[in-house]
Amino acid sequence: MKEKSAFWENSDIADIAGKVLSGDRLNREDGIALFKSNDLLQIGALADELQRQKNGDVVTFVVNRHINYTNVCVSGCKFCAYYRREGEPGAYTLSMDDIMKKIDDSAGLGITELHVVGSHHPDLPFEFYVDMLEQIHEKYPDIHIKAFTAAEIEYFSRISGHGTRDVLKRLKNAGLKSLPGGGAEIFNEALRKKVCPNKITGEGWIRVMEEAHSLGIKSNATMLFGHVEREEDRVDHLIRLREAQEKSGGFQGFIPLPFHPANTALLREGLVSETGPSGSDILKTISISRIMLEGYIDNIRAYWIMTGKKLAQIALHYGANDIDGTVIEENITHAAGANTEEFLPKSEIIDMIQRAGRIPAQRTTTYEIVDYYEDRTNEI
């Protein structure tokens, strides 16, 4: 039994802290109360304590590369700055030769994971995606292929006429090892009808993930926040993920994704501000994700591409225990105005984690530790 610490006694989240530290599940009202609280330091400290009980000072990262195979998309989501209609300026689709060259050029960096996602292309057949995985897996059998969001899986089902479970089986046989967590956005269906009406529903996203988990395909989960959703919608999203995890147990990590408004329809229509969520909102959301998902999803990621490096370092003291990885050529967030690098060498990630006062540990996609880097000489 975890004991309530005196540290929380004078905070407006004292009762919630005592509850979660005693191993009790938080309810919807608890989550909303955390968001309504202005005591960011106490919320962050609580999240940090929960994180450190699991991982101590260790923060993980992966050596990975992204492949965004096309930006041609029929969905037209209002929060997306990446997509193009076919024939529009900037529209592209990579050939298999293009895809393989990108991987070949990165293989020498010691990548262990490929993160492959794209758009809902109107003309590419399902066999294109199967062939893609087969060719990658044949040439690089030791690289873990994490590919295609649940939204893409559902789209493949539509264009192929096969059920999503059969689509997943075909892709697994071709070399698919796990799914990224994208496409979840926010589960409130009324909001989804406004911001991504042509995309998979929230319930559909959950169903595809549960099918993947039943086939032995693990995944991540995400939440896009800081656009038109309410704080209550964020809490409901986290609770729905807990319920799904209870059923299938296949979520390995959770990534809160701060919305980037530049070049999106939401900004053009005046529905969001130009700045996106504030730094304090990002830290609070990462912390509350840790607190609400306690006992369900162990790994909470500060995705430096979307938070920026400095805020990602701070987030390591606000409940995050993973910082993603080297990434190598991320296009989707940068289309929405992100000014972060598109690649961080492994040495810089190690230094970034050490300077945050934590111990870097390289991991696999499935969170097995490959190596620790305990030289803390760069710590500040």
Backbone torsions as a table, in degrees:
resi	resn	phi	psi	omega
1	MET	NA	126.7	178.6
2	LYS	-81.6	135.3	-176.9
3	GLU	-90.1	144.1	174.2
4	LYS	-68.6	132.0	-178.7
5	SER	-90.4	146.7	176.3
6	ALA	-62.8	-19.0	179.9
7	PHE	-55.2	-28.7	-173.3
8	TRP	-95.7	-5.4	-166.3
9	GLU	-65.4	-28.8	-178.2
10	ASN	-100.6	13.2	-178.5
11	SER	-101.1	153.5	177.1
12	ASP	-74.4	-4.0	174.4
13	ILE	-107.2	17.8	-175.3
14	ALA	-57.5	-45.5	-178.3
15	ASP	-65.1	-40.7	178.6
16	ILE	-65.5	-40.8	178.8
17	ALA	-61.8	-45.7	178.8
18	GLY	-61.2	-38.0	-179.1
19	LYS	-65.4	-51.2	-175.8
20	VAL	-71.8	-34.6	178.7
21	LEU	-71.4	-17.8	175.3
22	SER	-89.0	1.0	177.8
23	GLY	88.2	11.7	179.8
24	ASP	-86.7	147.8	179.1
25	ARG	-78.6	133.6	177.0
26	LEU	-80.1	147.4	179.4
27	ASN	-102.8	-177.4	-177.1
28	ARG	-60.3	-42.1	-179.6
29	GLU	-62.5	-37.9	177.1
30	ASP	-61.9	-45.5	-179.3
31	GLY	-62.2	-43.3	179.0
32	ILE	-64.8	-39.7	178.4
33	ALA	-61.5	-38.5	177.7
34	LEU	-63.1	-42.7	178.8
35	PHE	-67.6	-33.4	-179.4
36	LYS	-76.4	-22.1	179.8
37	SER	-68.0	142.7	175.6
38	ASN	-96.8	4.2	-176.3
39	ASP	-88.0	70.8	-176.8
40	LEU	-59.8	-38.0	-177.6
41	LEU	-64.2	-41.8	179.3
42	GLN	-69.4	-39.5	177.7
43	ILE	-62.7	-44.4	178.5
44	GLY	-63.9	-40.7	179.4
45	ALA	-64.8	-38.8	177.1
46	LEU	-63.7	-45.6	178.2
47	ALA	-61.8	-39.8	-179.9
48	ASP	-65.6	-39.5	179.0
49	GLU	-64.1	-42.8	178.2
50	LEU	-62.8	-41.7	179.7
51	GLN	-64.3	-45.4	-176.4
52	ARG	-68.8	-26.4	174.7
53	GLN	-63.4	-27.2	179.7
54	LYS	-92.8	-41.8	-167.6
55	ASN	-121.4	-5.3	-175.7
56	GLY	60.5	-130.5	-179.2
57	ASP	-92.7	2.4	-171.7
58	VAL	-80.0	131.0	173.8
59	VAL	-123.0	130.5	-174.0
60	THR	-100.4	158.7	174.4
61	PHE	-152.3	163.6	179.7
62	VAL	-127.0	149.7	175.1
63	VAL	-93.4	103.7	-171.5
64	ASN	-135.9	165.4	172.4
65	ARG	-134.3	144.9	177.7
66	HIS	-96.3	142.9	170.0
67	ILE	-125.5	109.8	174.1
68	ASN	-101.9	96.2	-164.3
69	TYR	-73.9	-22.8	175.2
70	THR	-160.3	153.9	171.1
71	ASN	-115.3	7.9	178.0
72	VAL	-79.9	123.4	-169.7
73	CYS	-147.9	141.9	178.4
74	VAL	-95.6	-6.5	-172.9
75	SER	-77.9	-42.4	177.1
76	GLY	64.7	43.5	179.8
77	CYS	-64.0	137.8	-174.1
78	LYS	-73.2	-16.4	178.6
79	PHE	-91.9	-0.8	-172.4
80	CYS	-103.4	127.4	175.1
81	ALA	-101.7	-3.6	-173.1
82	TYR	-83.8	-37.1	-169.1
83	TYR	-72.6	154.8	171.8
84	ARG	-135.0	150.3	168.9
85	ARG	-77.0	153.6	-179.8
86	GLU	-60.3	131.0	-179.9
87	GLY	91.4	-11.5	178.2
88	GLU	-72.6	154.4	173.5
89	PRO	-56.5	134.3	179.6
90	GLY	89.6	-8.3	178.5
91	ALA	-70.0	140.3	179.2
92	TYR	-150.1	156.4	170.7
93	THR	-142.2	123.6	-178.9
94	LEU	-75.4	139.0	170.5
95	SER	-78.2	168.2	176.1
96	MET	-62.5	-36.1	176.9
97	ASP	-62.5	-41.3	178.1
98	ASP	-61.5	-45.4	-178.0
99	ILE	-62.9	-47.5	-178.5
100	MET	-65.0	-35.4	178.9
101	LYS	-65.1	-40.7	178.1
102	LYS	-60.6	-41.6	179.4
103	ILE	-69.1	-44.2	178.5
104	ASP	-56.2	-43.2	-177.5
105	ASP	-67.9	-21.0	-177.9
106	SER	-101.7	-12.5	-173.7
107	ALA	-59.1	-33.8	-178.9
108	GLY	-69.1	-12.3	178.9
109	LEU	-84.8	-0.5	177.3
110	GLY	79.0	28.5	-179.3
111	ILE	-63.4	140.9	177.3
112	THR	-113.9	-8.5	-177.2
113	GLU	-138.8	136.8	168.7
114	LEU	-109.7	127.4	178.8
115	HIS	-107.6	104.3	-171.3
116	VAL	-113.2	111.3	175.8
117	VAL	-142.4	156.5	179.2
118	GLY	-152.4	-134.2	-174.4
119	SER	-128.9	-176.3	178.6
120	HIS	-95.7	82.4	-175.0
121	HIS	-73.0	134.2	-175.4
122	PRO	-74.0	-18.7	-170.8
123	ASP	-117.7	-18.9	-178.7
124	LEU	-71.1	128.7	178.4
125	PRO	-78.2	161.6	178.9
126	PHE	-57.6	-34.4	-178.8
127	GLU	-61.5	-26.1	176.5
128	PHE	-58.1	-42.9	-176.6
129	TYR	-73.6	-37.5	176.2
130	VAL	-64.3	-46.9	179.6
131	ASP	-61.7	-39.0	179.1
132	MET	-57.1	-50.2	-179.0
133	LEU	-65.9	-40.1	-179.9
134	GLU	-61.4	-44.2	-179.0
135	GLN	-67.3	-41.4	178.3
136	ILE	-63.7	-47.7	-176.5
137	HIS	-65.7	-35.8	179.8
138	GLU	-65.2	-41.0	-178.0
139	LYS	-82.3	-32.7	-176.5
140	TYR	-129.1	69.5	-175.0
141	PRO	-65.8	-19.7	-177.2
142	ASP	-92.5	-6.0	177.6
143	ILE	-88.6	129.4	-179.5
144	HIS	-74.6	123.0	178.9
145	ILE	-95.8	109.2	174.2
146	LYS	-106.3	108.5	-168.2
147	ALA	-142.8	146.6	167.8
148	PHE	70.4	116.1	175.9
149	THR	-68.6	167.1	175.5
150	ALA	-60.5	-31.2	176.7
151	ALA	-65.0	-41.1	176.8
152	GLU	-66.2	-41.1	179.2
153	ILE	-58.9	-45.0	179.4
154	GLU	-64.7	-36.4	178.0
155	TYR	-67.9	-40.3	176.5
156	PHE	-59.7	-36.6	178.2
157	SER	-63.2	-42.1	-179.6
158	ARG	-64.1	-43.8	-174.5
159	ILE	-79.5	-20.6	-176.9
160	SER	-97.7	-22.3	-175.1
161	GLY	81.2	4.4	178.0
162	HIS	-97.4	151.0	174.9
163	GLY	-65.2	157.3	-178.0
164	THR	-61.8	-33.8	178.5
165	ARG	-65.0	-41.1	177.8
166	ASP	-68.0	-36.7	175.5
167	VAL	-59.8	-46.8	179.5
168	LEU	-61.4	-40.5	178.8
169	LYS	-62.3	-44.9	179.5
170	ARG	-60.7	-44.3	-178.6
171	LEU	-68.8	-37.3	176.8
172	LYS	-63.2	-42.7	177.9
173	ASN	-63.9	-26.6	-179.8
174	ALA	-83.4	-11.4	177.5
175	GLY	131.4	-2.7	178.9
176	LEU	-64.2	131.0	-179.9
177	LYS	-110.2	-34.2	179.4
178	SER	-157.2	168.0	179.2
179	LEU	-110.3	141.9	168.7
180	PRO	-72.5	175.2	-173.9
181	GLY	-99.3	3.6	-174.8
182	GLY	-65.1	165.7	178.4
183	GLY	90.8	-11.5	179.4
184	ALA	-70.8	-36.7	-179.2
185	GLU	50.7	-111.8	173.7
186	ILE	-132.8	136.5	-169.0
187	PHE	-76.7	-14.7	179.2
188	ASN	-57.7	113.3	-172.3
189	GLU	-68.4	-32.2	177.4
190	ALA	-63.0	-39.5	177.6
191	LEU	-69.7	-39.3	-179.9
192	ARG	-60.9	-35.5	179.3
193	LYS	-66.2	-22.8	178.6
194	LYS	-87.8	-38.4	-171.0
195	VAL	-104.9	-23.5	178.9
196	CYS	-149.4	60.5	-172.9
197	PRO	-66.7	-20.4	-177.2
198	ASN	-97.0	7.8	-175.2
199	LYS	-105.2	167.0	176.0
200	ILE	-50.5	145.4	175.6
201	THR	-74.5	166.1	175.9
202	GLY	-62.2	-42.2	178.2
203	GLU	-65.0	-36.8	176.9
204	GLY	-64.2	-39.1	177.8
205	TRP	-60.3	-47.2	178.6
206	ILE	-60.4	-44.2	-177.8
207	ARG	-61.8	-44.8	179.2
208	VAL	-61.8	-42.4	179.6
209	MET	-63.5	-41.3	179.3
210	GLU	-65.5	-36.8	175.8
211	GLU	-64.4	-44.0	178.4
212	ALA	-60.0	-46.2	-179.1
213	HIS	-61.3	-37.5	-179.8
214	SER	-67.7	-21.0	178.4
215	LEU	-94.0	5.8	-179.5
216	GLY	83.2	14.4	177.9
217	ILE	-99.2	108.3	179.3
218	LYS	-75.3	168.1	-179.5
219	SER	-153.7	170.8	166.7
220	ASN	-102.0	177.0	173.7
221	ALA	-136.7	151.4	-179.2
222	THR	-134.1	170.2	169.1
223	MET	-148.1	124.1	175.2
224	LEU	-89.4	121.9	-174.9
225	PHE	-133.0	160.9	178.1
226	GLY	93.2	21.8	177.7
227	HIS	-113.8	-105.8	-177.3
228	VAL	-106.8	4.7	-178.3
229	GLU	-80.0	163.2	173.9
230	ARG	-99.2	165.7	176.9
231	GLU	-62.0	-35.2	177.5
232	GLU	-61.4	-34.6	178.6
233	ASP	-66.4	-35.4	177.4
234	ARG	-64.8	-43.5	179.5
235	VAL	-62.6	-45.5	179.7
236	ASP	-61.0	-37.4	178.3
237	HIS	-61.8	-46.3	-179.4
238	LEU	-64.5	-40.2	179.6
239	ILE	-66.3	-39.3	178.6
240	ARG	-64.6	-35.9	175.7
241	LEU	-66.2	-39.5	176.8
242	ARG	-59.7	-44.5	-179.5
243	GLU	-62.6	-40.9	178.5
244	ALA	-67.0	-38.3	179.8
245	GLN	-66.0	-35.2	176.4
246	GLU	-60.9	-35.0	-178.0
247	LYS	-79.0	-45.9	-169.6
248	SER	-113.3	-26.0	175.4
249	GLY	65.6	20.2	-172.9
250	GLY	-102.9	-0.5	178.9
251	PHE	-80.2	121.9	-179.3
252	GLN	-90.0	-33.5	-177.8
253	GLY	-153.6	159.4	178.5
254	PHE	-122.2	134.9	-178.2
255	ILE	-124.8	105.3	172.4
256	PRO	-74.2	125.1	-174.0
257	LEU	-110.1	108.3	177.5
258	PRO	-69.8	132.8	-177.0
259	PHE	-67.6	135.6	173.1
260	HIS	-109.1	116.9	-169.3
261	PRO	-85.9	-19.7	-172.2
262	ALA	-57.8	136.3	174.9
263	ASN	68.2	17.2	179.1
264	THR	-102.7	157.4	176.4
265	ALA	-64.7	-32.5	178.7
266	LEU	-60.2	-39.1	177.8
267	LEU	-72.3	-44.2	-179.5
268	ARG	-61.1	-32.6	179.8
269	GLU	-87.0	2.0	176.9
270	GLY	73.6	22.1	-177.3
271	LEU	-89.2	-13.8	179.2
272	VAL	-138.0	163.5	177.1
273	SER	-82.0	168.1	-179.4
274	GLU	-75.1	-15.7	-170.5
275	THR	-95.1	-21.9	-174.9
276	GLY	74.9	-173.4	-177.7
277	PRO	-64.5	146.2	179.3
278	SER	-72.9	165.6	176.8
279	GLY	-59.8	-40.4	-179.9
280	SER	-67.5	-36.0	177.4
281	ASP	-65.9	-39.9	178.5
282	ILE	-63.2	-46.7	-179.7
283	LEU	-64.6	-40.8	179.2
284	LYS	-63.2	-41.9	-178.3
285	THR	-67.6	-39.7	175.2
286	ILE	-61.9	-45.0	-179.4
287	SER	-63.0	-46.9	-178.1
288	ILE	-67.4	-30.9	174.4
289	SER	-60.8	-45.9	177.0
290	ARG	-59.4	-45.2	-174.7
291	ILE	-68.8	-46.7	-177.2
292	MET	-70.8	-29.9	-178.2
293	LEU	-93.7	7.0	178.2
294	GLU	-55.0	127.2	-179.1
295	GLY	86.8	-2.0	-178.0
296	TYR	-119.4	-56.0	179.4
297	ILE	-126.0	118.2	-170.4
298	ASP	-80.5	-28.7	-172.1
299	ASN	-107.0	120.3	178.4
300	ILE	-114.3	126.1	-171.3
301	ARG	-104.7	135.1	167.6
302	ALA	-98.3	99.4	-173.4
303	TYR	-79.7	98.9	-169.7
304	TRP	-60.6	-26.9	177.5
305	ILE	-57.4	-38.9	-174.5
306	MET	-97.8	-27.1	179.8
307	THR	-90.9	-23.1	-167.0
308	GLY	87.8	153.8	-173.9
309	LYS	-65.5	-43.5	-176.1
310	LYS	-63.2	-46.5	-179.5
311	LEU	-68.3	-32.8	176.5
312	ALA	-62.8	-39.0	176.9
313	GLN	-61.7	-44.8	179.2
314	ILE	-63.0	-38.9	-178.7
315	ALA	-60.7	-22.7	177.2
316	LEU	-67.1	-12.1	172.9
317	HIS	-107.7	9.7	-179.5
318	TYR	-126.8	32.4	171.7
319	GLY	106.5	-14.4	-179.9
320	ALA	-82.1	141.6	177.4
321	ASN	-125.7	8.1	-179.6
322	ASP	-144.9	146.5	-174.3
323	ILE	-121.9	16.3	-177.0
324	ASP	73.0	-118.2	-174.3
325	GLY	-167.9	-155.9	-177.2
326	THR	-70.1	-28.8	173.7
327	VAL	70.2	-62.8	180.0
328	ILE	57.0	95.2	171.6
329	GLU	70.4	72.4	172.0
330	GLU	-95.9	128.7	-175.5
331	ASN	-109.7	-28.8	-168.6
332	ILE	-68.8	-51.2	180.0
333	THR	-69.3	-35.3	-179.9
334	HIS	-67.3	-27.0	174.6
335	ALA	-65.5	-23.0	179.9
336	ALA	-97.3	17.0	171.7
337	GLY	100.4	3.9	177.8
338	ALA	-61.2	133.7	180.0
339	ASN	-108.1	17.6	175.7
340	THR	-77.3	166.3	175.1
341	GLU	-64.0	158.4	174.6
342	GLU	-96.0	1.6	-178.8
343	PHE	-160.8	134.2	170.4
344	LEU	-122.4	123.2	175.0
345	PRO	-60.1	153.8	179.7
346	LYS	-53.6	-40.3	-178.2
347	SER	-62.5	-36.0	179.6
348	GLU	-71.7	-35.8	177.2
349	ILE	-65.1	-44.2	177.5
350	ILE	-58.8	-46.0	-179.9
351	ASP	-64.2	-40.5	-179.3
352	MET	-61.8	-43.7	179.9
353	ILE	-68.3	-42.7	179.3
354	GLN	-62.1	-40.0	179.8
355	ARG	-68.8	-17.5	173.4
356	ALA	-86.4	2.0	178.4
357	GLY	81.7	23.2	-179.7
358	ARG	-120.9	168.2	-179.0
359	ILE	-100.6	115.6	179.6
360	PRO	-71.9	143.9	175.2
361	ALA	-141.9	121.1	176.1
362	GLN	-74.8	136.7	-177.9
363	ARG	-124.7	168.2	167.8
364	THR	-86.7	176.6	176.5
365	THR	-61.1	-31.4	-178.3
366	THR	-95.4	18.1	170.5
367	TYR	71.9	21.5	167.3
368	GLU	-79.5	137.8	-178.1
369	ILE	-79.0	129.2	177.8
370	VAL	-92.5	-43.0	-177.4
371	ASP	-162.3	150.1	174.3
372	TYR	-106.6	151.1	178.0
373	TYR	-129.0	91.5	-169.4
374	GLU	-98.4	8.2	175.5
375	ASP	-71.5	107.4	-174.2
376	ARG	-98.3	22.1	-174.4
377	THR	-65.0	-21.9	-178.6
378	ASN	-93.7	3.9	-176.9
379	GLU	-65.5	142.7	173.1
380	ILE	-122.1	NA	NA
